């Protein structure tokens, strides 16, 4: 096309010499703005360091905050998957599942409940082994959806639980010995080391059984354990040993011929250092965001670290916005009303129309 004068608003018009079609060219730079938006959101630059202290960035990104990055799981049955949740204060939690290479799926929930974990795990084929930190609701959800998957409890989280009860400088010899047993747990690398560690733990329980069984009365006159913190620390390790989840990474059934037993992960370092740590830094760098923006910022980071994230132009074409989600909700609600035309007293009321437990809108 070649230039063909200007319209009454002063905009340049163009014409095709062969078919005589005229039009006005519109340069859509939304994809370019989206790329800049994601670079700032997931990069190391703060808004204060941008030109104009980020005023232009905030103006252009206002419409981009409406986009929801949707998870598209790869559908592969992975050998090892790490799962964990990052809490956004008391308002929400984002449950994340990743392989050793990339993020597989994530799910936004109010809290770490069984239903939230079910929603996340339902998106992923059962892996051979899952590494978890023992979060609330995960055990029940895993037993329902991944009954054949082996569970490896993160040994560092097990050590941290012991450390929280005993501290690093316990006042009793019993506590000091238990803390050293917790430290030794981090250095178990072979099945022989695991047997030695289990023997040392049970020897500790046998030696201090009388000491741990001592009772006293609290302020209300109720009989309680005199060394309650040490009892809780010992019981936490006992449950892990009895469940068989403490040294799953040493199970020979998980290894192929020729592989070195112990090469599978025993800790959640992959998700703690590779995902949670960058996400906490992102939230710190852009502190002050609303809960809605924090959720989307974490979701954008996770999406960009999936196996095959789309380019900005494709993202604008396939990702839904708030308007799309509200429209889908309204259509579903209309279909539901059409299926229930004959209302009697009581069954035509919607609980969410009269009650709400969150500060979020109820229409999407």
Protein Blocks (a to p, Z undefined) as FASTA:
>chain_A
ZZebjafkopacdddfklopacdddddfklmmmmmmmmmmmmmbdfklpghhlmmmmmmm
mmmmmpccddddehiacfbdcdddddehjlbccdddddfkbcfbdcddfbdcfklmmmmm
mmpccdfbdcdehighklmmmmmmmmmbccdddfklmmmmmmmmnombdfbfklmmmmmm
mmmmmmgcbfklmmmmmmmmmmmmmmmmmmmmpccddfkopacdfklmlmmmmmmmmmmm
mnopmmmmmpmklpcehiaghjacfbfklmmmmmmmmmmmmmmmmgoiafklmmmmmmmm
mmmmmmbdcdfklmmmmpccfklmmmmmmmmmmmmmmmmmbccehjlccfklmgccbfbd
fkZZ
